[in-house]
């Protein structure tokens, strides 16, 4: 009785094709990383130029906008409180 008998359907992969595919994949990944680095540096340079050309720095703009938002929230809260007090006075009068 033979115990090492093959079925004839052995899975065989050509290692040359795997090496070529892996190499091309690596080259593609390298090109992608290089493209991201070049595009990112161009984008950061453009943002830096844009910020330096602004009259007010972004931190100052954010501070002013935050102050406006706080004032609007306070005004809304005050209007809500005033209107609810008016309604309570009308109901109890």
Gaussian input, Z-matrix of N, CA and C with variables (Angstrom, degrees):
# hf/3-21g

backbone

0 1
 N
 C     1     B1
 C     2     B2     1     A1
 N     3     B3     2     A2     1     D1
 C     4     B4     3     A3     2     D2
 C     5     B5     4     A4     3     D3
 N     6     B6     5     A5     4     D4
 C     7     B7     6     A6     5     D5
 C     8     B8     7     A7     6     D6
 N     9     B9     8     A8     7     D7
 C    10    B10     9     A9     8     D8
 C    11    B11    10    A10     9     D9
 N    12    B12    11    A11    10    D10
 C    13    B13    12    A12    11    D11
 C    14    B14    13    A13    12    D12
 N    15    B15    14    A14    13    D13
 C    16    B16    15    A15    14    D14
 C    17    B17    16    A16    15    D15
 N    18    B18    17    A17    16    D16
 C    19    B19    18    A18    17    D17
 C    20    B20    19    A19    18    D18
 N    21    B21    20    A20    19    D19
 C    22    B22    21    A21    20    D20
 C    23    B23    22    A22    21    D21
 N    24    B24    23    A23    22    D22
 C    25    B25    24    A24    23    D23
 C    26    B26    25    A25    24    D24
 N    27    B27    26    A26    25    D25
 C    28    B28    27    A27    26    D26
 C    29    B29    28    A28    27    D27
 N    30    B30    29    A29    28    D28
 C    31    B31    30    A30    29    D29
 C    32    B32    31    A31    30    D30
 N    33    B33    32    A32    31    D31
 C    34    B34    33    A33    32    D32
 C    35    B35    34    A34    33    D33
 N    36    B36    35    A35    34    D34
 C    37    B37    36    A36    35    D35
 C    38    B38    37    A37    36    D36
 N    39    B39    38    A38    37    D37
 C    40    B40    39    A39    38    D38
 C    41    B41    40    A40    39    D39
 N    42    B42    41    A41    40    D40
 C    43    B43    42    A42    41    D41
 C    44    B44    43    A43    42    D42
 N    45    B45    44    A44    43    D43
 C    46    B46    45    A45    44    D44
 C    47    B47    46    A46    45    D45
 N    48    B48    47    A47    46    D46
 C    49    B49    48    A48    47    D47
 C    50    B50    49    A49    48    D48
 N    51    B51    50    A50    49    D49
 C    52    B52    51    A51    50    D50
 C    53    B53    52    A52    51    D51
 N    54    B54    53    A53    52    D52
 C    55    B55    54    A54    53    D53
 C    56    B56    55    A55    54    D54
 N    57    B57    56    A56    55    D55
 C    58    B58    57    A57    56    D56
 C    59    B59    58    A58    57    D57
 N    60    B60    59    A59    58    D58
 C    61    B61    60    A60    59    D59
 C    62    B62    61    A61    60    D60
 N    63    B63    62    A62    61    D61
 C    64    B64    63    A63    62    D62
 C    65    B65    64    A64    63    D63
 N    66    B66    65    A65    64    D64
 C    67    B67    66    A66    65    D65
 C    68    B68    67    A67    66    D66
 N    69    B69    68    A68    67    D67
 C    70    B70    69    A69    68    D68
 C    71    B71    70    A70    69    D69
 N    72    B72    71    A71    70    D70
 C    73    B73    72    A72    71    D71
 C    74    B74    73    A73    72    D72
 N    75    B75    74    A74    73    D73
 C    76    B76    75    A75    74    D74
 C    77    B77    76    A76    75    D75
 N    78    B78    77    A77    76    D76
 C    79    B79    78    A78    77    D77
 C    80    B80    79    A79    78    D78
 N    81    B81    80    A80    79    D79
 C    82    B82    81    A81    80    D80
 C    83    B83    82    A82    81    D81
 N    84    B84    83    A83    82    D82
 C    85    B85    84    A84    83    D83
 C    86    B86    85    A85    84    D84
 N    87    B87    86    A86    85    D85
 C    88    B88    87    A87    86    D86
 C    89    B89    88    A88    87    D87
 N    90    B90    89    A89    88    D88
 C    91    B91    90    A90    89    D89
 C    92    B92    91    A91    90    D90
 N    93    B93    92    A92    91    D91
 C    94    B94    93    A93    92    D92
 C    95    B95    94    A94    93    D93
 N    96    B96    95    A95    94    D94
 C    97    B97    96    A96    95    D95
 C    98    B98    97    A97    96    D96
 N    99    B99    98    A98    97    D97
 C   100   B100    99    A99    98    D98
 C   101   B101   100   A100    99    D99
 N   102   B102   101   A101   100   D100
 C   103   B103   102   A102   101   D101
 C   104   B104   103   A103   102   D102
 N   105   B105   104   A104   103   D103
 C   106   B106   105   A105   104   D104
 C   107   B107   106   A106   105   D105
 N   108   B108   107   A107   106   D106
 C   109   B109   108   A108   107   D107
 C   110   B110   109   A109   108   D108
 N   111   B111   110   A110   109   D109
 C   112   B112   111   A111   110   D110
 C   113   B113   112   A112   111   D111
 N   114   B114   113   A113   112   D112
 C   115   B115   114   A114   113   D113
 C   116   B116   115   A115   114   D114
 N   117   B117   116   A116   115   D115
 C   118   B118   117   A117   116   D116
 C   119   B119   118   A118   117   D117
 N   120   B120   119   A119   118   D118
 C   121   B121   120   A120   119   D119
 C   122   B122   121   A121   120   D120
 N   123   B123   122   A122   121   D121
 C   124   B124   123   A123   122   D122
 C   125   B125   124   A124   123   D123
 N   126   B126   125   A125   124   D124
 C   127   B127   126   A126   125   D125
 C   128   B128   127   A127   126   D126
 N   129   B129   128   A128   127   D127
 C   130   B130   129   A129   128   D128
 C   131   B131   130   A130   129   D129
 N   132   B132   131   A131   130   D130
 C   133   B133   132   A132   131   D131
 C   134   B134   133   A133   132   D132
 N   135   B135   134   A134   133   D133
 C   136   B136   135   A135   134   D134
 C   137   B137   136   A136   135   D135
 N   138   B138   137   A137   136   D136
 C   139   B139   138   A138   137   D137
 C   140   B140   139   A139   138   D138
 N   141   B141   140   A140   139   D139
 C   142   B142   141   A141   140   D140
 C   143   B143   142   A142   141   D141
 N   144   B144   143   A143   142   D142
 C   145   B145   144   A144   143   D143
 C   146   B146   145   A145   144   D144
 N   147   B147   146   A146   145   D145
 C   148   B148   147   A147   146   D146
 C   149   B149   148   A148   147   D147
 N   150   B150   149   A149   148   D148
 C   151   B151   150   A150   149   D149
 C   152   B152   151   A151   150   D150
 N   153   B153   152   A152   151   D151
 C   154   B154   153   A153   152   D152
 C   155   B155   154   A154   153   D153
 N   156   B156   155   A155   154   D154
 C   157   B157   156   A156   155   D155
 C   158   B158   157   A157   156   D156
 N   159   B159   158   A158   157   D157
 C   160   B160   159   A159   158   D158
 C   161   B161   160   A160   159   D159
 N   162   B162   161   A161   160   D160
 C   163   B163   162   A162   161   D161
 C   164   B164   163   A163   162   D162
 N   165   B165   164   A164   163   D163
 C   166   B166   165   A165   164   D164
 C   167   B167   166   A166   165   D165
 N   168   B168   167   A167   166   D166
 C   169   B169   168   A168   167   D167
 C   170   B170   169   A169   168   D168
 N   171   B171   170   A170   169   D169
 C   172   B172   171   A171   170   D170
 C   173   B173   172   A172   171   D171
 N   174   B174   173   A173   172   D172
 C   175   B175   174   A174   173   D173
 C   176   B176   175   A175   174   D174
 N   177   B177   176   A176   175   D175
 C   178   B178   177   A177   176   D176
 C   179   B179   178   A178   177   D177
 N   180   B180   179   A179   178   D178
 C   181   B181   180   A180   179   D179
 C   182   B182   181   A181   180   D180
 N   183   B183   182   A182   181   D181
 C   184   B184   183   A183   182   D182
 C   185   B185   184   A184   183   D183
 N   186   B186   185   A185   184   D184
 C   187   B187   186   A186   185   D185
 C   188   B188   187   A187   186   D186
 N   189   B189   188   A188   187   D187
 C   190   B190   189   A189   188   D188
 C   191   B191   190   A190   189   D189
 N   192   B192   191   A191   190   D190
 C   193   B193   192   A192   191   D191
 C   194   B194   193   A193   192   D192
 N   195   B195   194   A194   193   D193
 C   196   B196   195   A195   194   D194
 C   197   B197   196   A196   195   D195
 N   198   B198   197   A197   196   D196
 C   199   B199   198   A198   197   D197
 C   200   B200   199   A199   198   D198
 N   201   B201   200   A200   199   D199
 C   202   B202   201   A201   200   D200
 C   203   B203   202   A202   201   D201
 N   204   B204   203   A203   202   D202
 C   205   B205   204   A204   203   D203
 C   206   B206   205   A205   204   D204
 N   207   B207   206   A206   205   D205
 C   208   B208   207   A207   206   D206
 C   209   B209   208   A208   207   D207
 N   210   B210   209   A209   208   D208
 C   211   B211   210   A210   209   D209
 C   212   B212   211   A211   210   D210
 N   213   B213   212   A212   211   D211
 C   214   B214   213   A213   212   D212
 C   215   B215   214   A214   213   D213
 N   216   B216   215   A215   214   D214
 C   217   B217   216   A216   215   D215
 C   218   B218   217   A217   216   D216
 N   219   B219   218   A218   217   D217
 C   220   B220   219   A219   218   D218
 C   221   B221   220   A220   219   D219
 N   222   B222   221   A221   220   D220
 C   223   B223   222   A222   221   D221
 C   224   B224   223   A223   222   D222
 N   225   B225   224   A224   223   D223
 C   226   B226   225   A225   224   D224
 C   227   B227   226   A226   225   D225
 N   228   B228   227   A227   226   D226
 C   229   B229   228   A228   227   D227
 C   230   B230   229   A229   228   D228
 N   231   B231   230   A230   229   D229
 C   232   B232   231   A231   230   D230
 C   233   B233   232   A232   231   D231
 N   234   B234   233   A233   232   D232
 C   235   B235   234   A234   233   D233
 C   236   B236   235   A235   234   D234
 N   237   B237   236   A236   235   D235
 C   238   B238   237   A237   236   D236
 C   239   B239   238   A238   237   D237
 N   240   B240   239   A239   238   D238
 C   241   B241   240   A240   239   D239
 C   242   B242   241   A241   240   D240
 N   243   B243   242   A242   241   D241
 C   244   B244   243   A243   242   D242
 C   245   B245   244   A244   243   D243
 N   246   B246   245   A245   244   D244
 C   247   B247   246   A246   245   D245
 C   248   B248   247   A247   246   D246
 N   249   B249   248   A248   247   D247
 C   250   B250   249   A249   248   D248
 C   251   B251   250   A250   249   D249
 N   252   B252   251   A251   250   D250
 C   253   B253   252   A252   251   D251
 C   254   B254   253   A253   252   D252
 N   255   B255   254   A254   253   D253
 C   256   B256   255   A255   254   D254
 C   257   B257   256   A256   255   D255
 N   258   B258   257   A257   256   D256
 C   259   B259   258   A258   257   D257
 C   260   B260   259   A259   258   D258
 N   261   B261   260   A260   259   D259
 C   262   B262   261   A261   260   D260
 C   263   B263   262   A262   261   D261
 N   264   B264   263   A263   262   D262
 C   265   B265   264   A264   263   D263
 C   266   B266   265   A265   264   D264
 N   267   B267   266   A266   265   D265
 C   268   B268   267   A267   266   D266
 C   269   B269   268   A268   267   D267
 N   270   B270   269   A269   268   D268
 C   271   B271   270   A270   269   D269
 C   272   B272   271   A271   270   D270
 N   273   B273   272   A272   271   D271
 C   274   B274   273   A273   272   D272
 C   275   B275   274   A274   273   D273
 N   276   B276   275   A275   274   D274
 C   277   B277   276   A276   275   D275
 C   278   B278   277   A277   276   D276

   B1=1.4426
   B2=1.5238
   B3=1.3310
   B4=1.4635
   B5=1.5269
   B6=1.3592
   B7=1.4662
   B8=1.5229
   B9=1.3031
   B10=1.4622
   B11=1.5218
   B12=1.2665
   B13=1.4516
   B14=1.5271
   B15=1.3513
   B16=1.4569
   B17=1.5096
   B18=1.3036
   B19=1.4582
   B20=1.5124
   B21=1.3147
   B22=1.4562
   B23=1.5162
   B24=1.3183
   B25=1.4645
   B26=1.5228
   B27=1.3078
   B28=1.4643
   B29=1.5204
   B30=1.3081
   B31=1.4690
   B32=1.5151
   B33=1.3127
   B34=1.4640
   B35=1.5293
   B36=1.3195
   B37=1.4570
   B38=1.5155
   B39=1.3247
   B40=1.4576
   B41=1.5265
   B42=1.3176
   B43=1.4630
   B44=1.5246
   B45=1.3130
   B46=1.4702
   B47=1.5214
   B48=1.3252
   B49=1.4666
   B50=1.5269
   B51=1.3228
   B52=1.4656
   B53=1.5191
   B54=1.3155
   B55=1.4647
   B56=1.5219
   B57=1.3223
   B58=1.4733
   B59=1.5290
   B60=1.3302
   B61=1.4659
   B62=1.5154
   B63=1.3216
   B64=1.4616
   B65=1.5130
   B66=1.3289
   B67=1.4637
   B68=1.5254
   B69=1.3244
   B70=1.4690
   B71=1.5296
   B72=1.3177
   B73=1.4614
   B74=1.5225
   B75=1.3100
   B76=1.4670
   B77=1.5127
   B78=1.3319
   B79=1.4671
   B80=1.5295
   B81=1.3302
   B82=1.4651
   B83=1.5163
   B84=1.3220
   B85=1.4676
   B86=1.5239
   B87=1.3251
   B88=1.4694
   B89=1.5187
   B90=1.3444
   B91=1.4654
   B92=1.5239
   B93=1.3193
   B94=1.4684
   B95=1.5287
   B96=1.3169
   B97=1.4645
   B98=1.5241
   B99=1.3341
   B100=1.4680
   B101=1.5299
   B102=1.3238
   B103=1.4617
   B104=1.5133
   B105=1.3231
   B106=1.4676
   B107=1.5236
   B108=1.3267
   B109=1.4678
   B110=1.5252
   B111=1.3213
   B112=1.4685
   B113=1.5267
   B114=1.3309
   B115=1.4677
   B116=1.5230
   B117=1.3237
   B118=1.4632
   B119=1.5104
   B120=1.3301
   B121=1.4675
   B122=1.5242
   B123=1.3384
   B124=1.4644
   B125=1.5290
   B126=1.3324
   B127=1.4627
   B128=1.5245
   B129=1.3283
   B130=1.4628
   B131=1.5255
   B132=1.3163
   B133=1.4610
   B134=1.5256
   B135=1.3352
   B136=1.4646
   B137=1.5251
   B138=1.3265
   B139=1.4658
   B140=1.5215
   B141=1.3155
   B142=1.4610
   B143=1.5293
   B144=1.3214
   B145=1.4669
   B146=1.5219
   B147=1.3281
   B148=1.4574
   B149=1.5258
   B150=1.3286
   B151=1.4622
   B152=1.5216
   B153=1.3220
   B154=1.4679
   B155=1.5267
   B156=1.3375
   B157=1.4606
   B158=1.5303
   B159=1.3377
   B160=1.4631
   B161=1.5264
   B162=1.3463
   B163=1.4617
   B164=1.5248
   B165=1.3358
   B166=1.4622
   B167=1.5246
   B168=1.3097
   B169=1.4651
   B170=1.5336
   B171=1.3215
   B172=1.4642
   B173=1.5297
   B174=1.3211
   B175=1.4709
   B176=1.5243
   B177=1.3263
   B178=1.4629
   B179=1.5271
   B180=1.3251
   B181=1.4647
   B182=1.5261
   B183=1.3181
   B184=1.4616
   B185=1.5220
   B186=1.3237
   B187=1.4640
   B188=1.5282
   B189=1.3410
   B190=1.4631
   B191=1.5193
   B192=1.3218
   B193=1.4600
   B194=1.5209
   B195=1.3292
   B196=1.4614
   B197=1.5277
   B198=1.3253
   B199=1.4662
   B200=1.5286
   B201=1.3290
   B202=1.4681
   B203=1.5255
   B204=1.3195
   B205=1.4650
   B206=1.5258
   B207=1.3203
   B208=1.4620
   B209=1.5199
   B210=1.3454
   B211=1.4642
   B212=1.5279
   B213=1.3232
   B214=1.4635
   B215=1.5266
   B216=1.3264
   B217=1.4661
   B218=1.5223
   B219=1.3204
   B220=1.4658
   B221=1.5249
   B222=1.3313
   B223=1.4664
   B224=1.5252
   B225=1.3154
   B226=1.4639
   B227=1.5153
   B228=1.3294
   B229=1.4619
   B230=1.5270
   B231=1.3328
   B232=1.4657
   B233=1.5261
   B234=1.3274
   B235=1.4657
   B236=1.5247
   B237=1.3224
   B238=1.4615
   B239=1.5350
   B240=1.3118
   B241=1.4655
   B242=1.5209
   B243=1.3369
   B244=1.4675
   B245=1.5230
   B246=1.3286
   B247=1.4631
   B248=1.5243
   B249=1.3310
   B250=1.4708
   B251=1.5268
   B252=1.3406
   B253=1.4691
   B254=1.5204
   B255=1.3446
   B256=1.4663
   B257=1.5236
   B258=1.3194
   B259=1.4687
   B260=1.5251
   B261=1.3250
   B262=1.4719
   B263=1.5230
   B264=1.3348
   B265=1.4621
   B266=1.5182
   B267=1.3386
   B268=1.4659
   B269=1.5222
   B270=1.3140
   B271=1.4627
   B272=1.5190
   B273=1.3178
   B274=1.4592
   B275=1.5282
   B276=1.3152
   B277=1.4648
   B278=1.5047
   A1=108.67
   A2=116.79
   A3=122.17
   A4=109.47
   A5=115.45
   A6=119.26
   A7=112.26
   A8=119.37
   A9=123.10
   A10=110.97
   A11=117.51
   A12=121.34
   A13=109.75
   A14=118.36
   A15=123.13
   A16=111.22
   A17=115.97
   A18=120.10
   A19=111.72
   A20=117.44
   A21=119.88
   A22=112.82
   A23=118.36
   A24=122.88
   A25=110.31
   A26=117.99
   A27=121.22
   A28=109.79
   A29=115.46
   A30=122.49
   A31=108.37
   A32=116.69
   A33=121.78
   A34=108.96
   A35=115.77
   A36=121.73
   A37=107.89
   A38=115.14
   A39=119.74
   A40=108.01
   A41=116.94
   A42=120.98
   A43=112.15
   A44=118.12
   A45=120.25
   A46=110.63
   A47=116.27
   A48=119.67
   A49=111.08
   A50=116.85
   A51=119.85
   A52=111.45
   A53=117.15
   A54=121.00
   A55=110.53
   A56=117.02
   A57=120.85
   A58=110.13
   A59=117.35
   A60=120.78
   A61=112.05
   A62=116.98
   A63=120.60
   A64=112.17
   A65=116.20
   A66=120.48
   A67=110.93
   A68=116.55
   A69=119.92
   A70=111.12
   A71=116.27
   A72=119.79
   A73=110.54
   A74=116.85
   A75=121.11
   A76=112.34
   A77=116.53
   A78=120.39
   A79=109.98
   A80=116.59
   A81=120.42
   A82=112.38
   A83=116.65
   A84=120.41
   A85=110.05
   A86=116.33
   A87=119.80
   A88=111.71
   A89=116.61
   A90=120.06
   A91=110.73
   A92=116.66
   A93=120.61
   A94=110.63
   A95=116.89
   A96=120.63
   A97=110.61
   A98=116.35
   A99=119.55
   A100=110.61
   A101=117.18
   A102=120.93
   A103=112.39
   A104=116.46
   A105=120.21
   A106=110.49
   A107=116.59
   A108=120.14
   A109=111.38
   A110=117.18
   A111=120.78
   A112=110.43
   A113=116.88
   A114=120.31
   A115=111.13
   A116=116.83
   A117=120.46
   A118=112.65
   A119=116.84
   A120=118.68
   A121=111.00
   A122=117.56
   A123=120.06
   A124=110.64
   A125=116.49
   A126=120.77
   A127=110.97
   A128=116.92
   A129=120.10
   A130=111.81
   A131=117.06
   A132=120.62
   A133=110.66
   A134=116.40
   A135=120.23
   A136=111.13
   A137=117.41
   A138=120.79
   A139=110.39
   A140=116.45
   A141=120.29
   A142=110.77
   A143=117.66
   A144=121.19
   A145=110.79
   A146=116.34
   A147=121.32
   A148=110.72
   A149=117.23
   A150=121.04
   A151=110.64
   A152=117.53
   A153=119.38
   A154=111.75
   A155=117.93
   A156=120.93
   A157=112.33
   A158=117.77
   A159=120.96
   A160=110.09
   A161=115.80
   A162=120.40
   A163=110.94
   A164=116.30
   A165=121.54
   A166=108.12
   A167=117.80
   A168=119.58
   A169=111.13
   A170=117.31
   A171=120.39
   A172=113.82
   A173=117.81
   A174=119.18
   A175=110.92
   A176=116.53
   A177=120.22
   A178=110.55
   A179=117.25
   A180=120.60
   A181=110.74
   A182=116.48
   A183=120.31
   A184=110.87
   A185=116.90
   A186=120.32
   A187=110.63
   A188=116.99
   A189=120.63
   A190=112.13
   A191=116.90
   A192=120.89
   A193=110.67
   A194=116.99
   A195=120.79
   A196=110.55
   A197=116.98
   A198=120.48
   A199=110.42
   A200=117.18
   A201=120.69
   A202=110.66
   A203=116.60
   A204=120.37
   A205=110.90
   A206=117.20
   A207=120.24
   A208=110.96
   A209=116.97
   A210=120.51
   A211=110.60
   A212=116.88
   A213=120.18
   A214=110.70
   A215=116.94
   A216=120.04
   A217=110.80
   A218=117.14
   A219=120.61
   A220=110.52
   A221=116.76
   A222=120.12
   A223=110.49
   A224=117.02
   A225=120.17
   A226=112.02
   A227=116.36
   A228=120.57
   A229=110.42
   A230=116.74
   A231=120.83
   A232=110.68
   A233=117.12
   A234=120.23
   A235=110.45
   A236=117.52
   A237=121.53
   A238=110.58
   A239=115.85
   A240=120.24
   A241=110.84
   A242=117.00
   A243=120.96
   A244=111.07
   A245=117.38
   A246=119.60
   A247=111.01
   A248=117.58
   A249=118.82
   A250=110.67
   A251=118.20
   A252=120.60
   A253=110.21
   A254=117.41
   A255=120.76
   A256=110.32
   A257=116.89
   A258=120.31
   A259=109.84
   A260=117.24
   A261=120.29
   A262=111.34
   A263=117.67
   A264=120.71
   A265=110.46
   A266=117.71
   A267=120.57
   A268=110.99
   A269=116.28
   A270=120.01
   A271=110.55
   A272=117.66
   A273=121.43
   A274=112.78
   A275=118.57
   A276=120.39
   A277=112.14
   D1=129.47
   D2=-179.96
   D3=-91.88
   D4=133.61
   D5=-179.83
   D6=-106.10
   D7=-16.85
   D8=-178.09
   D9=-104.18
   D10=39.67
   D11=-176.84
   D12=-86.13
   D13=124.77
   D14=178.45
   D15=-82.44
   D16=158.86
   D17=-179.23
   D18=-90.61
   D19=-13.88
   D20=-178.40
   D21=89.06
   D22=-5.65
   D23=179.87
   D24=-111.23
   D25=38.51
   D26=-178.57
   D27=-66.25
   D28=138.18
   D29=-179.36
   D30=-82.85
   D31=118.36
   D32=-177.54
   D33=-123.71
   D34=130.71
   D35=178.58
   D36=-117.95
   D37=134.10
   D38=177.79
   D39=-77.02
   D40=114.24
   D41=-175.64
   D42=-66.30
   D43=-25.75
   D44=177.78
   D45=-62.70
   D46=-41.31
   D47=179.53
   D48=-66.52
   D49=-38.21
   D50=177.04
   D51=-64.80
   D52=-41.00
   D53=179.29
   D54=-65.63
   D55=-44.50
   D56=178.93
   D57=-63.85
   D58=-44.50
   D59=178.93
   D60=-62.73
   D61=-43.18
   D62=178.10
   D63=-64.03
   D64=-39.13
   D65=178.38
   D66=-65.03
   D67=-45.69
   D68=178.56
   D69=-63.49
   D70=-38.75
   D71=177.49
   D72=-62.71
   D73=-44.75
   D74=178.24
   D75=-61.47
   D76=-41.09
   D77=177.43
   D78=-63.69
   D79=-41.41
   D80=178.42
   D81=-63.28
   D82=-41.99
   D83=178.18
   D84=-64.06
   D85=-42.03
   D86=178.15
   D87=-62.05
   D88=-41.97
   D89=178.29
   D90=-65.14
   D91=-38.25
   D92=178.61
   D93=-63.88
   D94=-45.22
   D95=179.50
   D96=-63.35
   D97=-40.77
   D98=178.13
   D99=-63.84
   D100=-41.40
   D101=178.14
   D102=-63.25
   D103=-41.19
   D104=177.96
   D105=-64.09
   D106=-41.96
   D107=-179.57
   D108=-64.52
   D109=-44.05
   D110=-179.10
   D111=-67.35
   D112=-46.05
   D113=179.36
   D114=-64.22
   D115=-41.13
   D116=179.31
   D117=-63.31
   D118=-41.58
   D119=179.43
   D120=-68.10
   D121=-36.49
   D122=176.80
   D123=-65.26
   D124=-41.37
   D125=179.11
   D126=-64.13
   D127=-46.15
   D128=179.43
   D129=-63.32
   D130=-36.54
   D131=177.23
   D132=-64.73
   D133=-42.11
   D134=178.93
   D135=-64.93
   D136=-41.30
   D137=178.72
   D138=-64.59
   D139=-41.38
   D140=179.40
   D141=-62.95
   D142=-41.43
   D143=177.47
   D144=-64.71
   D145=-41.82
   D146=-178.84
   D147=-64.36
   D148=-43.72
   D149=-179.47
   D150=-66.59
   D151=-40.33
   D152=-179.30
   D153=-69.44
   D154=-22.86
   D155=178.85
   D156=-84.82
   D157=-8.38
   D158=-178.85
   D159=-73.25
   D160=147.21
   D161=177.91
   D162=-71.39
   D163=-39.99
   D164=178.87
   D165=-118.05
   D166=137.10
   D167=179.13
   D168=-66.10
   D169=154.56
   D170=-178.36
   D171=-57.58
   D172=-33.24
   D173=179.48
   D174=-64.76
   D175=-37.61
   D176=178.37
   D177=-69.88
   D178=-39.85
   D179=176.22
   D180=-61.64
   D181=-42.97
   D182=179.52
   D183=-64.33
   D184=-40.58
   D185=178.57
   D186=-62.01
   D187=-43.54
   D188=179.12
   D189=-65.13
   D190=-41.63
   D191=179.10
   D192=-66.13
   D193=-38.98
   D194=177.58
   D195=-63.48
   D196=-40.54
   D197=178.21
   D198=-64.05
   D199=-40.42
   D200=177.44
   D201=-62.99
   D202=-42.97
   D203=-179.25
   D204=-64.76
   D205=-41.23
   D206=177.97
   D207=-64.02
   D208=-41.44
   D209=179.31
   D210=-65.19
   D211=-40.56
   D212=179.25
   D213=-65.99
   D214=-40.33
   D215=178.26
   D216=-64.92
   D217=-40.82
   D218=178.95
   D219=-65.24
   D220=-41.23
   D221=178.75
   D222=-65.40
   D223=-41.21
   D224=177.78
   D225=-63.91
   D226=-42.35
   D227=178.04
   D228=-62.45
   D229=-42.35
   D230=179.96
   D231=-65.48
   D232=-42.20
   D233=178.66
   D234=-63.86
   D235=-40.58
   D236=178.31
   D237=-63.10
   D238=-44.36
   D239=179.89
   D240=-64.18
   D241=-44.79
   D242=179.99
   D243=-62.45
   D244=-43.65
   D245=-177.72
   D246=-68.95
   D247=-36.73
   D248=178.62
   D249=-69.59
   D250=-32.86
   D251=176.44
   D252=-68.66
   D253=-39.28
   D254=177.84
   D255=-62.87
   D256=-41.56
   D257=-179.76
   D258=-65.85
   D259=-42.31
   D260=179.09
   D261=-63.26
   D262=-37.97
   D263=179.35
   D264=-67.85
   D265=-37.52
   D266=179.52
   D267=-69.03
   D268=-38.17
   D269=-178.06
   D270=-69.40
   D271=-40.84
   D272=-176.22
   D273=-87.41
   D274=-4.52
   D275=-178.72
   D276=-86.37

